[in-house]
């Protein structure tokens, strides 16, 4: 059956209510479109657990800063519909900006503390935009569960906190990072990279591999691990570090010594493109 495209918010809400009344389990994958294998892995995971899979495609203006790439963010709805259908989606929800943010618009959702470090430090309005649009999408789609990718680890942690704090009646599923064969984490923004930058971008993954190698060898000092990661990233002339951090995987507070569940995350500019990557290590002692 062909994937169904819904653009109207009332139509999506009505469809979701009907599905719930019929006892159908709704799985939801929120995206900004220009789907790649990372997104599609989330759709396939939702397909395994749901009766009906809804994928949203909405480039959310409130999570972009004034000098960021909202206008040039890649968009191709026809391609996305085909890929979503092949991955097992039943419905693609593609609302307009005017419907999602009717003017005047004054209401935002803010998760404190967790949104301040890492990406929140250099993108101060980013998470306010994310939590607001995700809240709206949850109310519209009414899913039983939603799937997010670990590549956006801080985002997933923030959404999990929001769902707990606001008593949302749904589960959050976090799926593993999907990588190219050479290790580059899949991202819609990878399309911005020229061939040389595409090679340079591998320093993010190489830095994470170095960290894992040190940790496997018994190193527990954040200072030592961060120093070695920085050396690798700075060896590429096109790179500019936004942050490289080692934090508690729950509180996102910086760690001096690696213990328990640890998130190692970095954001690096390669030329004009900002890329992120991370890994989570559980139960370190």
C-alpha contacts under 8 A as a table, 3 or more apart, distances in Angstrom:
res1	aa1	res2	aa2	distance
2	X	85	X	6.76
2	X	90	X	7.55
3	X	81	X	7.11
3	X	84	X	7.64
3	X	85	X	5.33
3	X	89	X	6.41
3	X	90	X	4.91
3	X	91	X	5.49
3	X	92	X	6.94
4	X	90	X	6.18
4	X	91	X	4.67
4	X	92	X	6.13
5	X	81	X	7.98
5	X	91	X	5.90
5	X	92	X	4.92
5	X	93	X	6.10
5	X	94	X	7.20
6	X	11	X	7.09
6	X	12	X	6.44
6	X	91	X	7.07
6	X	92	X	6.17
6	X	93	X	4.90
6	X	94	X	6.21
6	X	95	X	7.64
7	X	11	X	7.78
7	X	12	X	7.66
7	X	93	X	5.79
7	X	94	X	4.81
7	X	95	X	4.62
7	X	96	X	7.22
8	X	11	X	5.20
8	X	12	X	6.27
8	X	94	X	7.93
8	X	95	X	6.16
9	X	12	X	5.13
9	X	13	X	6.15
9	X	95	X	6.77
9	X	99	X	7.39
9	X	140	X	6.69
10	X	13	X	5.07
10	X	14	X	6.05
11	X	14	X	5.11
11	X	15	X	6.09
12	X	15	X	5.09
12	X	16	X	6.10
12	X	93	X	7.27
12	X	140	X	6.48
12	X	141	X	6.39
13	X	16	X	5.12
13	X	17	X	6.18
13	X	139	X	7.99
13	X	140	X	5.05
13	X	141	X	6.05
13	X	142	X	7.52
14	X	17	X	5.15
14	X	18	X	6.22
15	X	18	X	5.12
15	X	19	X	6.19
16	X	19	X	5.10
16	X	20	X	6.21
16	X	26	X	7.97
16	X	140	X	7.69
16	X	141	X	5.79
16	X	142	X	6.04
16	X	143	X	7.83
17	X	20	X	5.19
17	X	21	X	6.15
17	X	142	X	7.57
18	X	21	X	5.10
18	X	22	X	6.17
19	X	22	X	5.05
19	X	23	X	6.44
19	X	24	X	5.27
19	X	25	X	7.69
19	X	26	X	7.68
20	X	23	X	5.05
20	X	24	X	5.38
20	X	25	X	6.98
20	X	26	X	7.72
21	X	24	X	7.50
24	X	50	X	7.84
24	X	51	X	5.64
24	X	52	X	6.86
25	X	50	X	5.19
25	X	51	X	5.06
25	X	52	X	6.30
25	X	143	X	7.53
25	X	144	X	6.14
26	X	50	X	5.59
26	X	51	X	6.16
26	X	52	X	4.98
26	X	53	X	5.93
26	X	54	X	7.22
26	X	142	X	7.55
26	X	143	X	4.80
26	X	144	X	5.31
26	X	145	X	6.85
27	X	46	X	5.44
27	X	47	X	7.37
27	X	49	X	7.24
27	X	50	X	5.23
27	X	51	X	7.54
27	X	52	X	6.18
27	X	53	X	4.77
27	X	54	X	6.20
27	X	143	X	5.61
27	X	144	X	6.12
27	X	145	X	5.23
27	X	146	X	5.79
27	X	147	X	7.63
28	X	46	X	6.99
28	X	53	X	5.82
28	X	54	X	4.84
28	X	55	X	5.85
28	X	56	X	7.76
28	X	141	X	7.59
28	X	143	X	5.86
28	X	144	X	7.92
28	X	145	X	6.29
28	X	146	X	4.52
28	X	147	X	6.31
29	X	42	X	6.74
29	X	43	X	6.36
29	X	46	X	7.50
29	X	53	X	7.71
29	X	54	X	6.34
29	X	55	X	4.77
29	X	56	X	6.44
29	X	146	X	5.74
29	X	147	X	5.28
29	X	148	X	6.91
30	X	55	X	5.77
30	X	56	X	4.83
30	X	57	X	6.82
30	X	134	X	7.69
30	X	137	X	7.90
30	X	146	X	7.65
30	X	147	X	7.61
30	X	148	X	7.59
31	X	35	X	7.92
31	X	39	X	7.46
31	X	55	X	7.02
31	X	56	X	5.63
31	X	57	X	5.20
31	X	58	X	6.56
31	X	59	X	7.89
32	X	56	X	7.45
32	X	57	X	4.96
32	X	58	X	4.73
32	X	59	X	4.59
32	X	60	X	7.07
33	X	56	X	7.88
33	X	57	X	4.87
33	X	58	X	6.59
33	X	59	X	7.09
33	X	74	X	7.91
33	X	75	X	6.50
33	X	76	X	7.49
33	X	77	X	7.40
33	X	80	X	6.53
34	X	74	X	6.04
34	X	75	X	5.45
34	X	76	X	5.95
34	X	77	X	7.51
34	X	79	X	7.71
34	X	80	X	6.11
34	X	188	X	6.27
35	X	38	X	7.74
35	X	39	X	5.75
35	X	40	X	6.98
35	X	80	X	5.79
35	X	83	X	7.22
35	X	84	X	7.87
35	X	188	X	7.17
36	X	39	X	5.49
36	X	40	X	6.28
36	X	186	X	7.20
36	X	187	X	7.33
36	X	188	X	6.95
37	X	40	X	4.84
37	X	41	X	5.99
37	X	178	X	7.16
37	X	186	X	7.26
38	X	41	X	5.32
38	X	42	X	6.79
38	X	149	X	7.68
38	X	177	X	7.05
38	X	178	X	5.16
38	X	179	X	7.73
38	X	186	X	5.97
38	X	187	X	7.51
39	X	42	X	5.24
39	X	43	X	6.50
39	X	149	X	7.88
40	X	43	X	4.90
40	X	44	X	6.16
40	X	83	X	7.57
40	X	84	X	6.94
40	X	87	X	5.88
41	X	44	X	5.12
41	X	45	X	6.18
41	X	87	X	7.85
41	X	178	X	7.78
42	X	45	X	5.07
42	X	46	X	6.20
42	X	147	X	6.13
42	X	148	X	7.03
42	X	149	X	7.12
42	X	175	X	6.64
43	X	46	X	5.06
43	X	47	X	6.12
43	X	53	X	7.38
43	X	55	X	7.51
43	X	84	X	7.43
43	X	87	X	6.11
43	X	88	X	6.64
43	X	89	X	6.58
43	X	147	X	7.93
44	X	47	X	4.87
44	X	48	X	6.46
44	X	87	X	5.67
44	X	88	X	6.24
45	X	48	X	5.29
45	X	49	X	6.84
45	X	147	X	7.92
46	X	49	X	5.30
46	X	50	X	5.90
46	X	53	X	6.40
46	X	146	X	7.84
46	X	147	X	6.83
47	X	50	X	5.42
47	X	51	X	7.34
47	X	52	X	7.43
47	X	53	X	6.12
47	X	88	X	6.06
47	X	89	X	7.24
50	X	53	X	6.32
52	X	89	X	7.56
52	X	90	X	6.08
52	X	91	X	7.89
53	X	88	X	7.31
53	X	89	X	5.00
53	X	90	X	5.29
53	X	91	X	6.46
54	X	89	X	6.06
54	X	90	X	6.09
54	X	91	X	4.74
54	X	92	X	5.78
54	X	93	X	6.98
54	X	141	X	7.66
55	X	84	X	7.50
55	X	89	X	6.59
55	X	91	X	6.28
55	X	92	X	4.83
55	X	93	X	6.13
56	X	92	X	5.56
56	X	93	X	4.51
56	X	94	X	5.89
57	X	92	X	6.96
57	X	93	X	6.16
57	X	94	X	5.05
57	X	95	X	7.70
58	X	94	X	5.92
58	X	95	X	6.60
58	X	96	X	7.62
59	X	70	X	7.61
59	X	73	X	7.88
60	X	63	X	6.10
60	X	64	X	7.56
60	X	97	X	7.59
60	X	129	X	7.49
60	X	130	X	7.90
60	X	133	X	7.19
61	X	64	X	5.60
61	X	70	X	6.53
61	X	97	X	7.78
61	X	129	X	7.71
62	X	65	X	7.82
62	X	125	X	7.63
62	X	126	X	7.29
62	X	128	X	7.71
62	X	129	X	4.55
62	X	130	X	7.56
63	X	125	X	6.24
63	X	126	X	4.23
63	X	127	X	6.58
63	X	128	X	6.93
63	X	129	X	4.12
63	X	130	X	5.82
64	X	68	X	5.86
64	X	69	X	7.21
64	X	70	X	6.13
64	X	125	X	7.43
64	X	126	X	6.15
64	X	129	X	7.76
65	X	68	X	5.23
65	X	123	X	6.97
65	X	125	X	6.85
65	X	126	X	7.21
69	X	72	X	5.36
69	X	73	X	5.63
70	X	73	X	5.27
73	X	189	X	7.68
74	X	188	X	7.25
74	X	189	X	7.90
76	X	79	X	5.54
76	X	80	X	6.22
77	X	80	X	4.91
77	X	81	X	6.06
78	X	81	X	5.21
78	X	82	X	6.46
79	X	82	X	5.27
79	X	83	X	6.26
80	X	83	X	5.14
80	X	84	X	5.89
81	X	84	X	5.16
81	X	85	X	6.10
81	X	92	X	7.12
82	X	85	X	5.27
82	X	86	X	6.26
83	X	86	X	5.09
83	X	87	X	6.22
84	X	87	X	5.16
84	X	88	X	6.39
84	X	89	X	5.33
84	X	92	X	7.68
85	X	88	X	5.19
85	X	89	X	5.02
85	X	90	X	6.84
86	X	89	X	7.44
89	X	92	X	7.20
95	X	99	X	6.61
95	X	100	X	6.78
96	X	99	X	5.29
96	X	100	X	6.29
97	X	100	X	5.11
97	X	101	X	5.84
97	X	102	X	7.89
98	X	101	X	5.35
98	X	102	X	5.29
98	X	103	X	7.65
99	X	102	X	5.52
101	X	105	X	6.00
102	X	105	X	5.89
108	X	128	X	6.74
108	X	129	X	7.54
108	X	131	X	7.96
108	X	132	X	5.33
109	X	128	X	6.10
109	X	129	X	7.92
109	X	131	X	5.77
109	X	132	X	4.81
109	X	135	X	7.64
110	X	127	X	7.58
110	X	128	X	5.29
110	X	131	X	6.70
110	X	132	X	7.49
111	X	114	X	6.88
111	X	115	X	6.49
111	X	127	X	7.90
111	X	128	X	7.40
111	X	131	X	7.48
111	X	158	X	6.99
111	X	161	X	7.80
111	X	162	X	6.53
112	X	115	X	5.96
112	X	116	X	7.25
113	X	116	X	5.51
113	X	117	X	7.87
114	X	117	X	6.83
114	X	154	X	7.86
114	X	157	X	7.91
114	X	158	X	6.24
114	X	251	X	6.70
114	X	252	X	6.38
115	X	118	X	7.91
115	X	119	X	7.74
115	X	120	X	5.21
115	X	127	X	6.22
115	X	154	X	7.85
115	X	158	X	6.91
116	X	119	X	7.72
116	X	120	X	4.73
116	X	121	X	5.60
116	X	124	X	7.57
117	X	120	X	5.26
117	X	121	X	5.16
117	X	252	X	7.22
117	X	253	X	7.82
118	X	121	X	5.70
118	X	122	X	7.57
118	X	154	X	7.84
118	X	243	X	6.74
118	X	245	X	7.29
118	X	265	X	7.86
118	X	266	X	7.95
119	X	122	X	5.75
119	X	123	X	5.86
119	X	154	X	7.79
119	X	267	X	7.55
120	X	123	X	4.95
120	X	124	X	5.11
120	X	125	X	7.51
120	X	126	X	6.73
120	X	127	X	6.82
121	X	124	X	5.89
122	X	242	X	7.56
123	X	126	X	5.37
124	X	127	X	7.38
125	X	128	X	5.40
125	X	129	X	6.39
126	X	129	X	5.34
126	X	130	X	6.34
127	X	130	X	4.76
127	X	131	X	5.92
127	X	155	X	7.46
128	X	131	X	5.40
128	X	132	X	6.03
129	X	132	X	5.22
129	X	133	X	6.14
130	X	133	X	5.39
130	X	134	X	5.99
130	X	155	X	7.94
131	X	134	X	5.18
131	X	135	X	5.97
131	X	158	X	7.95
131	X	159	X	6.79
131	X	162	X	7.68
132	X	135	X	5.21
132	X	136	X	6.33
133	X	136	X	5.05
133	X	137	X	6.09
134	X	137	X	4.97
134	X	138	X	6.04
135	X	138	X	5.16
135	X	139	X	6.36
136	X	139	X	5.19
136	X	140	X	6.24
137	X	140	X	5.00
137	X	141	X	5.83
137	X	142	X	7.85
138	X	141	X	5.38
138	X	142	X	5.33
138	X	143	X	6.55
139	X	142	X	5.42
143	X	146	X	6.63
143	X	170	X	6.62
144	X	169	X	7.17
144	X	170	X	4.78
144	X	171	X	6.48
145	X	170	X	4.98
145	X	171	X	4.46
145	X	172	X	5.73
145	X	173	X	7.05
146	X	170	X	7.43
146	X	171	X	6.44
146	X	172	X	5.19
146	X	173	X	6.09
147	X	172	X	6.05
147	X	173	X	4.71
147	X	174	X	5.87
147	X	175	X	6.95
148	X	152	X	7.91
148	X	156	X	6.30
148	X	172	X	7.35
148	X	173	X	6.22
148	X	174	X	4.99
148	X	175	X	6.22
149	X	152	X	6.00
149	X	153	X	7.23
149	X	156	X	7.24
149	X	174	X	5.46
149	X	175	X	4.87
149	X	176	X	6.17
149	X	177	X	6.34
150	X	153	X	4.63
150	X	156	X	6.85
150	X	174	X	5.93
150	X	175	X	5.79
150	X	176	X	5.38
150	X	177	X	5.46
151	X	176	X	7.44
151	X	177	X	5.22
151	X	185	X	7.39
151	X	276	X	7.43
151	X	277	X	5.94
151	X	278	X	6.50
152	X	155	X	5.31
152	X	156	X	6.32
152	X	276	X	7.78
152	X	277	X	7.75
153	X	156	X	5.16
153	X	157	X	6.27
153	X	278	X	7.26
154	X	157	X	5.09
154	X	158	X	6.11
155	X	158	X	5.09
155	X	159	X	6.12
156	X	159	X	5.13
156	X	160	X	6.13
156	X	174	X	6.99
157	X	160	X	5.14
157	X	161	X	6.28
157	X	250	X	7.24
158	X	161	X	5.13
158	X	162	X	6.19
159	X	162	X	4.97
159	X	163	X	6.11
160	X	163	X	5.19
160	X	164	X	6.33
160	X	172	X	6.44
161	X	164	X	5.19
161	X	165	X	6.05
162	X	165	X	5.07
162	X	166	X	5.90
163	X	166	X	5.44
163	X	167	X	5.77
163	X	168	X	5.02
163	X	169	X	7.94
163	X	170	X	7.72
164	X	167	X	5.29
164	X	168	X	6.76
177	X	185	X	6.77
177	X	186	X	7.89
178	X	185	X	6.06
178	X	186	X	6.07
179	X	182	X	7.59
179	X	183	X	5.24
179	X	184	X	5.32
179	X	185	X	4.34
179	X	186	X	5.40
180	X	183	X	5.18
180	X	184	X	5.24
180	X	185	X	6.38
180	X	186	X	6.55
181	X	184	X	7.53
182	X	202	X	7.66
183	X	202	X	6.95
183	X	205	X	6.04
184	X	201	X	7.12
184	X	202	X	5.73
184	X	204	X	7.71
184	X	205	X	6.27
185	X	205	X	7.78
185	X	277	X	6.70
186	X	190	X	7.17
187	X	190	X	5.39
188	X	191	X	6.19
189	X	192	X	5.60
189	X	193	X	7.72
189	X	273	X	7.16
189	X	274	X	7.97
189	X	275	X	7.57
190	X	193	X	5.56
190	X	198	X	7.48
190	X	273	X	7.99
192	X	273	X	6.66
193	X	196	X	7.76
193	X	197	X	5.33
193	X	198	X	5.40
193	X	270	X	7.96
193	X	273	X	7.05
194	X	197	X	5.22
194	X	198	X	5.99
195	X	198	X	5.03
195	X	199	X	6.56
196	X	199	X	5.26
196	X	200	X	6.26
197	X	200	X	4.74
197	X	201	X	5.93
197	X	238	X	7.28
197	X	270	X	6.31
197	X	271	X	6.91
198	X	201	X	5.21
198	X	202	X	7.24
199	X	202	X	5.76
200	X	203	X	6.08
200	X	236	X	6.34
200	X	238	X	7.18
200	X	239	X	7.64
200	X	270	X	7.09
201	X	204	X	6.23
201	X	270	X	6.30
201	X	275	X	7.94
202	X	205	X	5.46
202	X	206	X	6.22
203	X	206	X	4.84
203	X	207	X	5.89
203	X	232	X	6.51
203	X	233	X	5.38
203	X	236	X	7.53
204	X	207	X	5.27
204	X	208	X	6.47
204	X	233	X	6.73
204	X	266	X	7.32
204	X	268	X	7.43
204	X	276	X	7.72
204	X	277	X	6.58
205	X	208	X	5.09
205	X	209	X	6.15
205	X	277	X	7.26
206	X	209	X	4.97
206	X	210	X	6.17
206	X	232	X	7.33
207	X	210	X	5.07
207	X	211	X	6.31
207	X	228	X	7.72
207	X	229	X	4.73
207	X	230	X	7.54
207	X	232	X	5.91
207	X	233	X	6.67
208	X	211	X	5.02
208	X	212	X	6.26
208	X	229	X	7.17
208	X	264	X	7.63
208	X	278	X	7.14
208	X	279	X	7.22
209	X	212	X	5.08
209	X	213	X	6.14
210	X	213	X	5.02
210	X	214	X	6.24
210	X	228	X	7.43
210	X	229	X	6.73
211	X	214	X	5.19
211	X	215	X	6.15
211	X	225	X	5.79
211	X	226	X	7.83
211	X	228	X	7.65
211	X	229	X	6.70
212	X	215	X	5.03
212	X	216	X	5.93
213	X	216	X	5.15
213	X	217	X	6.22
214	X	217	X	5.03
214	X	218	X	6.55
214	X	219	X	5.41
214	X	225	X	6.96
215	X	218	X	5.08
215	X	219	X	4.76
215	X	220	X	6.34
216	X	219	X	7.28
219	X	224	X	7.94
219	X	225	X	7.62
220	X	225	X	7.89
220	X	257	X	5.38
220	X	258	X	4.95
220	X	259	X	7.73
221	X	224	X	5.44
221	X	225	X	6.44
221	X	256	X	6.17
221	X	257	X	4.94
221	X	258	X	6.51
222	X	225	X	5.14
222	X	226	X	5.86
222	X	246	X	6.52
222	X	255	X	6.68
222	X	256	X	5.19
222	X	257	X	5.71
222	X	258	X	6.64
223	X	226	X	5.29
223	X	227	X	6.09
223	X	256	X	6.97
224	X	227	X	5.24
224	X	228	X	6.46
225	X	228	X	5.31
225	X	229	X	6.25
226	X	229	X	5.02
226	X	230	X	6.07
226	X	244	X	6.90
226	X	245	X	7.22
226	X	246	X	7.71
227	X	230	X	5.20
227	X	231	X	6.35
228	X	231	X	5.16
228	X	232	X	6.59
229	X	232	X	5.32
229	X	233	X	6.43
229	X	244	X	7.84
230	X	233	X	5.16
230	X	234	X	5.90
230	X	244	X	7.52
231	X	234	X	5.27
231	X	235	X	6.17
232	X	235	X	5.30
232	X	236	X	7.60
233	X	236	X	6.04
233	X	239	X	6.69
233	X	241	X	7.64
234	X	237	X	6.81
234	X	239	X	6.38
234	X	240	X	7.40
234	X	241	X	7.87
236	X	239	X	5.65
238	X	269	X	7.85
238	X	270	X	5.43
238	X	271	X	5.25
239	X	268	X	6.50
239	X	269	X	5.50
239	X	270	X	4.65
239	X	271	X	6.46
240	X	268	X	5.68
240	X	269	X	4.90
240	X	270	X	6.56
240	X	271	X	7.86
241	X	244	X	7.28
241	X	267	X	6.48
241	X	268	X	4.52
241	X	269	X	6.15
242	X	266	X	7.51
242	X	267	X	5.29
242	X	268	X	5.31
242	X	269	X	6.90
243	X	265	X	7.96
243	X	266	X	5.43
243	X	267	X	5.36
243	X	268	X	6.92
244	X	264	X	7.61
244	X	265	X	5.91
244	X	266	X	4.25
244	X	267	X	6.58
245	X	254	X	7.12
245	X	264	X	5.83
245	X	265	X	5.44
245	X	266	X	6.23
246	X	254	X	5.89
246	X	255	X	5.99
246	X	262	X	6.95
246	X	263	X	5.84
246	X	264	X	4.54
246	X	265	X	6.53
247	X	251	X	7.72
247	X	252	X	5.00
247	X	253	X	5.09
247	X	254	X	4.28
247	X	255	X	5.14
247	X	262	X	5.88
247	X	263	X	5.31
247	X	264	X	6.47
248	X	251	X	5.52
248	X	252	X	4.85
248	X	253	X	5.48
248	X	254	X	6.52
248	X	255	X	6.41
248	X	260	X	7.81
248	X	261	X	6.22
248	X	262	X	4.90
248	X	263	X	6.00
249	X	252	X	5.66
249	X	261	X	5.42
249	X	262	X	4.81
249	X	263	X	4.80
249	X	280	X	7.11
250	X	261	X	7.61
252	X	263	X	7.73
255	X	258	X	6.35
258	X	262	X	6.70
258	X	284	X	6.69
258	X	285	X	7.49
259	X	262	X	6.92
259	X	283	X	7.00
259	X	284	X	4.86
259	X	285	X	5.27
260	X	282	X	6.15
260	X	283	X	4.32
260	X	284	X	4.63
260	X	285	X	6.39
261	X	280	X	7.11
261	X	281	X	5.72
261	X	282	X	4.30
261	X	283	X	5.23
261	X	284	X	6.42
262	X	280	X	5.61
262	X	281	X	5.16
262	X	282	X	6.36
262	X	284	X	7.59
263	X	278	X	7.01
263	X	279	X	5.93
263	X	280	X	4.50
263	X	281	X	6.50
264	X	278	X	5.45
264	X	279	X	5.43
264	X	280	X	6.33
265	X	276	X	7.48
265	X	277	X	5.94
265	X	278	X	4.16
265	X	279	X	6.61
266	X	276	X	5.69
266	X	277	X	5.68
266	X	278	X	6.25
267	X	274	X	6.75
267	X	275	X	5.59
267	X	276	X	4.34
267	X	277	X	6.71
268	X	274	X	5.65
268	X	275	X	5.42
268	X	276	X	6.45
269	X	272	X	6.40
269	X	273	X	5.36
269	X	274	X	4.20
269	X	275	X	6.10
270	X	273	X	5.28
270	X	274	X	6.30
270	X	275	X	7.27
281	X	284	X	6.94
